[in-house]
């Protein structure tokens, strides 16, 4: 069986934790920041865990994570 290729676009955006969960950064913090509240921008800084509906697709894209 040949080696599986990692999807590099996915590898740049997601990280796998020691427990096997997949972390991602929140969207919406790159531009048009003046209309967003200070509190909202601060919450967008933090990373979150990917929802269960995406896990199967991401595990296939990151085979050696």
Biopython code that builds the backbone (N, CA, C, O; Angstrom):
import numpy as np
from Bio.PDB.StructureBuilder import StructureBuilder

atoms = [
    (1, "UNK", "N", (0.847, -1.189, 0.000)),
    (1, "UNK", "CA", (0.000, 0.000, 0.000)),
    (1, "UNK", "C", (0.888, 1.247, 0.000)),
    (1, "UNK", "O", (1.805, 1.343, 0.816)),
    (2, "UNK", "N", (0.635, 2.198, -0.897)),
    (2, "UNK", "CA", (1.482, 3.395, -0.961)),
    (2, "UNK", "C", (1.232, 4.318, 0.221)),
    (2, "UNK", "O", (0.225, 4.205, 0.920)),
    (3, "UNK", "N", (2.172, 5.233, 0.429)),
    (3, "UNK", "CA", (2.007, 6.221, 1.483)),
    (3, "UNK", "C", (0.877, 7.170, 1.127)),
    (3, "UNK", "O", (0.629, 7.445, -0.047)),
    (4, "UNK", "N", (0.191, 7.667, 2.152)),
    (4, "UNK", "CA", (-0.901, 8.609, 1.934)),
    (4, "UNK", "C", (-0.354, 10.022, 1.922)),
    (4, "UNK", "O", (0.558, 10.347, 2.682)),
    (5, "UNK", "N", (-0.907, 10.862, 1.062)),
    (5, "UNK", "CA", (-0.459, 12.245, 0.988)),
    (5, "UNK", "C", (-1.290, 13.112, 1.928)),
    (5, "UNK", "O", (-2.504, 12.945, 2.045)),
    (6, "UNK", "N", (-0.609, 14.042, 2.595)),
    (6, "UNK", "CA", (-1.272, 15.009, 3.454)),
    (6, "UNK", "C", (-1.730, 16.178, 2.608)),
    (6, "UNK", "O", (-0.984, 16.662, 1.757)),
    (7, "UNK", "N", (-2.955, 16.637, 2.836)),
    (7, "UNK", "CA", (-3.438, 17.849, 2.168)),
    (7, "UNK", "C", (-2.780, 19.046, 2.851)),
    (7, "UNK", "O", (-3.105, 19.370, 3.993)),
    (8, "UNK", "N", (-1.852, 19.703, 2.146)),
    (8, "UNK", "CA", (-1.055, 20.762, 2.750)),
    (8, "UNK", "C", (-1.880, 21.975, 3.143)),
    (8, "UNK", "O", (-1.563, 22.635, 4.133)),
    (9, "UNK", "N", (-2.927, 22.283, 2.397)),
    (9, "UNK", "CA", (-3.788, 23.412, 2.749)),
    (9, "UNK", "C", (-4.463, 23.173, 4.099)),
    (9, "UNK", "O", (-4.645, 24.100, 4.888)),
    (10, "UNK", "N", (-4.832, 21.917, 4.350)),
    (10, "UNK", "CA", (-5.469, 21.559, 5.622)),
    (10, "UNK", "C", (-4.429, 21.559, 6.742)),
    (10, "UNK", "O", (-4.725, 21.991, 7.856)),
    (11, "UNK", "N", (-3.227, 21.083, 6.462)),
    (11, "UNK", "CA", (-2.176, 21.006, 7.474)),
    (11, "UNK", "C", (-1.778, 22.389, 7.980)),
    (11, "UNK", "O", (-1.378, 22.532, 9.135)),
    (12, "UNK", "N", (-1.882, 23.408, 7.128)),
    (12, "UNK", "CA", (-1.534, 24.768, 7.535)),
    (12, "UNK", "C", (-2.598, 25.385, 8.432)),
    (12, "UNK", "O", (-2.291, 26.262, 9.239)),
    (13, "UNK", "N", (-3.838, 24.940, 8.303)),
    (13, "UNK", "CA", (-4.948, 25.567, 9.019)),
    (13, "UNK", "C", (-5.367, 24.853, 10.296)),
    (13, "UNK", "O", (-6.006, 25.459, 11.156)),
    (14, "UNK", "N", (-5.021, 23.588, 10.435)),
    (14, "UNK", "CA", (-5.483, 22.800, 11.575)),
    (14, "UNK", "C", (-4.310, 22.146, 12.296)),
    (14, "UNK", "O", (-3.305, 21.806, 11.673)),
    (15, "UNK", "N", (-4.439, 21.970, 13.610)),
    (15, "UNK", "CA", (-3.434, 21.289, 14.422)),
    (15, "UNK", "C", (-4.117, 20.190, 15.213)),
    (15, "UNK", "O", (-5.259, 20.349, 15.646)),
    (16, "UNK", "N", (-3.431, 19.087, 15.400)),
    (16, "UNK", "CA", (-3.980, 17.980, 16.177)),
    (16, "UNK", "C", (-3.386, 18.021, 17.577)),
    (16, "UNK", "O", (-2.168, 18.098, 17.736)),
    (17, "UNK", "N", (-4.247, 17.969, 18.596)),
    (17, "UNK", "CA", (-3.797, 18.018, 19.978)),
    (17, "UNK", "C", (-3.305, 16.637, 20.406)),
    (17, "UNK", "O", (-3.463, 15.660, 19.673)),
    (18, "UNK", "N", (-2.720, 16.562, 21.575)),
    (18, "UNK", "CA", (-2.220, 15.282, 22.082)),
    (18, "UNK", "C", (-3.353, 14.280, 22.290)),
    (18, "UNK", "O", (-3.150, 13.075, 22.143)),
    (19, "UNK", "N", (-4.530, 14.765, 22.627)),
    (19, "UNK", "CA", (-5.676, 13.886, 22.853)),
    (19, "UNK", "C", (-6.383, 13.486, 21.564)),
    (19, "UNK", "O", (-7.331, 12.701, 21.595)),
    (20, "UNK", "N", (-5.927, 14.024, 20.426)),
    (20, "UNK", "CA", (-6.505, 13.632, 19.155)),
    (20, "UNK", "C", (-7.589, 14.550, 18.622)),
    (20, "UNK", "O", (-8.174, 14.283, 17.573)),
    (21, "UNK", "N", (-7.860, 15.640, 19.348)),
    (21, "UNK", "CA", (-8.837, 16.602, 18.847)),
    (21, "UNK", "C", (-8.152, 17.494, 17.814)),
    (21, "UNK", "O", (-6.925, 17.573, 17.769)),
    (22, "UNK", "N", (-8.943, 18.156, 16.996)),
    (22, "UNK", "CA", (-8.386, 19.029, 15.961)),
    (22, "UNK", "C", (-8.738, 20.470, 16.297)),
    (22, "UNK", "O", (-9.907, 20.818, 16.468)),
    (23, "UNK", "N", (-7.686, 21.316, 16.390)),
    (23, "UNK", "CA", (-7.855, 22.730, 16.721)),
    (23, "UNK", "C", (-7.860, 23.575, 15.461)),
    (23, "UNK", "O", (-7.230, 23.227, 14.462)),
    (24, "UNK", "N", (-8.576, 24.689, 15.518)),
    (24, "UNK", "CA", (-8.583, 25.649, 14.419)),
    (24, "UNK", "C", (-8.703, 27.055, 14.989)),
    (24, "UNK", "O", (-9.121, 27.241, 16.132)),
    (25, "UNK", "N", (-8.334, 28.040, 14.181)),
    (25, "UNK", "CA", (-8.523, 29.429, 14.580)),
    (25, "UNK", "C", (-9.883, 29.891, 14.060)),
    (25, "UNK", "O", (-10.396, 29.362, 13.075)),
    (26, "UNK", "N", (-10.452, 30.880, 14.733)),
    (26, "UNK", "CA", (-11.753, 31.395, 14.320)),
    (26, "UNK", "C", (-11.607, 32.327, 13.131)),
    (26, "UNK", "O", (-10.587, 32.997, 12.969)),
    (27, "UNK", "N", (-12.632, 32.358, 12.311)),
    (27, "UNK", "CA", (-12.621, 33.208, 11.123)),
    (27, "UNK", "C", (-13.100, 34.613, 11.473)),
    (27, "UNK", "O", (-13.755, 34.815, 12.495)),
    (28, "UNK", "N", (-12.772, 35.578, 10.623)),
    (28, "UNK", "CA", (-13.316, 36.918, 10.755)),
    (28, "UNK", "C", (-12.422, 37.904, 11.454)),
    (28, "UNK", "O", (-12.910, 38.920, 11.949)),
    (29, "UNK", "N", (-11.107, 37.643, 11.517)),
    (29, "UNK", "CA", (-10.230, 38.567, 12.219)),
    (29, "UNK", "C", (-9.163, 39.161, 11.296)),
    (29, "UNK", "O", (-8.145, 39.661, 11.775)),
    (30, "UNK", "N", (-9.383, 39.112, 9.991)),
    (30, "UNK", "CA", (-8.355, 39.594, 9.073)),
    (30, "UNK", "C", (-8.595, 41.015, 8.590)),
    (30, "UNK", "O", (-7.631, 41.756, 8.394)),
    (31, "UNK", "N", (-9.830, 41.418, 8.393)),
    (31, "UNK", "CA", (-10.110, 42.783, 7.927)),
    (31, "UNK", "C", (-11.509, 43.204, 8.341)),
    (31, "UNK", "O", (-12.263, 42.407, 8.900)),
    (32, "UNK", "N", (-11.857, 44.452, 8.069)),
    (32, "UNK", "CA", (-13.115, 45.085, 8.497)),
    (32, "UNK", "C", (-13.275, 44.942, 10.018)),
    (32, "UNK", "O", (-14.282, 44.424, 10.500)),
    (33, "UNK", "N", (-12.281, 45.402, 10.750)),
    (33, "UNK", "CA", (-12.294, 45.233, 12.201)),
    (33, "UNK", "C", (-12.907, 46.432, 12.920)),
    (33, "UNK", "O", (-13.193, 46.346, 14.115)),
    (34, "UNK", "N", (-13.116, 47.550, 12.217)),
    (34, "UNK", "CA", (-13.603, 48.751, 12.902)),
    (34, "UNK", "C", (-15.035, 48.600, 13.394)),
    (34, "UNK", "O", (-15.385, 49.144, 14.441)),
    (35, "UNK", "N", (-15.868, 47.871, 12.660)),
    (35, "UNK", "CA", (-17.267, 47.717, 13.079)),
    (35, "UNK", "C", (-17.470, 46.631, 14.110)),
    (35, "UNK", "O", (-18.548, 46.527, 14.694)),
    (36, "UNK", "N", (-16.443, 45.812, 14.347)),
    (36, "UNK", "CA", (-16.561, 44.740, 15.333)),
    (36, "UNK", "C", (-16.172, 45.263, 16.715)),
    (36, "UNK", "O", (-15.241, 46.056, 16.855)),
    (37, "UNK", "N", (-16.887, 44.814, 17.707)),
    (37, "UNK", "CA", (-16.624, 45.300, 19.064)),
    (37, "UNK", "C", (-15.309, 44.724, 19.597)),
    (37, "UNK", "O", (-14.809, 43.707, 19.118)),
    (38, "UNK", "N", (-14.780, 45.404, 20.593)),
    (38, "UNK", "CA", (-13.526, 44.976, 21.214)),
    (38, "UNK", "C", (-13.664, 43.580, 21.793)),
    (38, "UNK", "O", (-12.764, 42.748, 21.676)),
    (39, "UNK", "N", (-14.807, 43.339, 22.417)),
    (39, "UNK", "CA", (-15.071, 42.035, 23.036)),
    (39, "UNK", "C", (-15.128, 40.931, 21.973)),
    (39, "UNK", "O", (-14.594, 39.840, 22.173)),
    (40, "UNK", "N", (-15.775, 41.222, 20.852)),
    (40, "UNK", "CA", (-15.890, 40.240, 19.771)),
    (40, "UNK", "C", (-14.525, 39.920, 19.168)),
    (40, "UNK", "O", (-14.224, 38.757, 18.899)),
    (41, "UNK", "N", (-13.696, 40.945, 18.955)),
    (41, "UNK", "CA", (-12.363, 40.727, 18.383)),
    (41, "UNK", "C", (-11.486, 39.924, 19.329)),
    (41, "UNK", "O", (-10.672, 39.111, 18.891)),
    (42, "UNK", "N", (-11.650, 40.151, 20.611)),
    (42, "UNK", "CA", (-10.863, 39.412, 21.595)),
    (42, "UNK", "C", (-11.255, 37.931, 21.588)),
    (42, "UNK", "O", (-10.397, 37.060, 21.730)),
    (43, "UNK", "N", (-12.531, 37.652, 21.426)),
    (43, "UNK", "CA", (-12.982, 36.254, 21.363)),
    (43, "UNK", "C", (-12.533, 35.567, 20.079)),
    (43, "UNK", "O", (-12.327, 34.354, 20.065)),
    (44, "UNK", "N", (-12.380, 36.335, 18.999)),
    (44, "UNK", "CA", (-11.946, 35.762, 17.726)),
    (44, "UNK", "C", (-10.469, 35.365, 17.747)),
    (44, "UNK", "O", (-10.032, 34.580, 16.905)),
    (45, "UNK", "N", (-9.692, 35.901, 18.705)),
    (45, "UNK", "CA", (-8.270, 35.558, 18.810)),
    (45, "UNK", "C", (-8.067, 34.098, 19.203)),
    (45, "UNK", "O", (-7.099, 33.463, 18.783)),
    (46, "UNK", "N", (-8.974, 33.577, 20.003)),
    (46, "UNK", "CA", (-8.776, 32.257, 20.603)),
    (46, "UNK", "C", (-9.062, 31.133, 19.613)),
    (46, "UNK", "O", (-9.853, 31.287, 18.683)),
    (47, "UNK", "N", (-8.407, 30.013, 19.833)),
    (47, "UNK", "CA", (-8.639, 28.843, 18.982)),
    (47, "UNK", "C", (-9.786, 28.014, 19.564)),
    (47, "UNK", "O", (-10.121, 28.126, 20.743)),
    (48, "UNK", "N", (-10.375, 27.181, 18.704)),
    (48, "UNK", "CA", (-11.466, 26.313, 19.133)),
    (48, "UNK", "C", (-11.234, 24.913, 18.596)),
    (48, "UNK", "O", (-10.320, 24.682, 17.805)),
    (49, "UNK", "N", (-12.058, 23.995, 19.028)),
    (49, "UNK", "CA", (-11.988, 22.612, 18.569)),
    (49, "UNK", "C", (-12.988, 22.438, 17.433)),
    (49, "UNK", "O", (-14.089, 22.988, 17.478)),
    (50, "UNK", "N", (-12.610, 21.687, 16.435)),
    (50, "UNK", "CA", (-13.463, 21.459, 15.265)),
    (50, "UNK", "C", (-14.665, 20.615, 15.667)),
    (50, "UNK", "O", (-14.540, 19.714, 16.496)),
    (51, "UNK", "N", (-15.834, 20.901, 15.084)),
    (51, "UNK", "CA", (-17.048, 20.161, 15.400)),
    (51, "UNK", "C", (-16.971, 18.725, 14.870)),
    (51, "UNK", "O", (-16.180, 18.423, 13.976)),
    (52, "UNK", "N", (-17.788, 17.865, 15.423)),
    (52, "UNK", "CA", (-17.748, 16.439, 15.091)),
    (52, "UNK", "C", (-18.093, 16.154, 13.638)),
    (52, "UNK", "O", (-17.639, 15.159, 13.073)),
    (53, "UNK", "N", (-18.902, 17.030, 13.025)),
    (53, "UNK", "CA", (-19.332, 16.777, 11.648)),
    (53, "UNK", "C", (-18.177, 16.856, 10.647)),
    (53, "UNK", "O", (-18.253, 16.260, 9.572)),
    (54, "UNK", "N", (-17.104, 17.587, 10.986)),
    (54, "UNK", "CA", (-15.968, 17.731, 10.088)),
    (54, "UNK", "C", (-14.827, 16.755, 10.376)),
    (54, "UNK", "O", (-13.893, 16.649, 9.581)),
    (55, "UNK", "N", (-14.891, 16.048, 11.491)),
    (55, "UNK", "CA", (-13.765, 15.222, 11.919)),
    (55, "UNK", "C", (-13.379, 14.152, 10.913)),
    (55, "UNK", "O", (-12.191, 13.964, 10.655)),
    (56, "UNK", "N", (-14.333, 13.453, 10.344)),
    (56, "UNK", "CA", (-14.031, 12.359, 9.421)),
    (56, "UNK", "C", (-13.288, 12.879, 8.193)),
    (56, "UNK", "O", (-12.315, 12.269, 7.749)),
    (57, "UNK", "N", (-13.742, 14.000, 7.648)),
    (57, "UNK", "CA", (-13.106, 14.597, 6.482)),
    (57, "UNK", "C", (-11.692, 15.075, 6.803)),
    (57, "UNK", "O", (-10.781, 14.892, 5.997)),
    (58, "UNK", "N", (-11.501, 15.686, 7.973)),
    (58, "UNK", "CA", (-10.186, 16.208, 8.339)),
    (58, "UNK", "C", (-9.198, 15.093, 8.659)),
    (58, "UNK", "O", (-8.012, 15.217, 8.352)),
    (59, "UNK", "N", (-9.656, 14.022, 9.261)),
    (59, "UNK", "CA", (-8.748, 12.902, 9.558)),
    (59, "UNK", "C", (-8.254, 12.250, 8.273)),
    (59, "UNK", "O", (-7.126, 11.759, 8.223)),
    (60, "UNK", "N", (-9.082, 12.241, 7.237)),
    (60, "UNK", "CA", (-8.674, 11.715, 5.951)),
    (60, "UNK", "C", (-7.656, 12.643, 5.277)),
    (60, "UNK", "O", (-6.759, 12.174, 4.576)),
    (61, "UNK", "N", (-7.791, 13.945, 5.485)),
    (61, "UNK", "CA", (-6.893, 14.920, 4.882)),
    (61, "UNK", "C", (-5.566, 14.996, 5.634)),
    (61, "UNK", "O", (-4.549, 15.381, 5.057)),
    (62, "UNK", "N", (-5.567, 14.629, 6.926)),
    (62, "UNK", "CA", (-4.355, 14.645, 7.747)),
    (62, "UNK", "C", (-4.055, 13.227, 8.236)),
    (62, "UNK", "O", (-4.248, 12.936, 9.416)),
    (63, "UNK", "N", (-3.593, 12.352, 7.366)),
    (63, "UNK", "CA", (-3.472, 10.936, 7.748)),
    (63, "UNK", "C", (-2.423, 10.652, 8.811)),
    (63, "UNK", "O", (-2.580, 9.701, 9.577)),
    (64, "UNK", "N", (-1.353, 11.449, 8.886)),
    (64, "UNK", "CA", (-0.289, 11.150, 9.845)),
    (64, "UNK", "C", (-0.236, 12.174, 10.965)),
    (64, "UNK", "O", (0.841, 12.442, 11.497)),
    (65, "UNK", "N", (-1.372, 12.752, 11.335)),
    (65, "UNK", "CA", (-1.400, 13.821, 12.329)),
    (65, "UNK", "C", (-1.352, 13.354, 13.734)),
    (65, "UNK", "O", (-1.370, 14.169, 14.656)),
]
sb = StructureBuilder()
sb.init_structure("model")
sb.init_model(0)
sb.init_chain("A")
sb.init_seg("    ")
for serial, (resi, resn, name, xyz) in enumerate(atoms, 1):
    if name == "N":
        sb.init_residue(resn, " ", resi, " ")
    sb.init_atom(name, np.array(xyz, "f"), 0.0, 1.0, " ", f" {name:<3s}", serial, name[0])
structure = sb.get_structure()
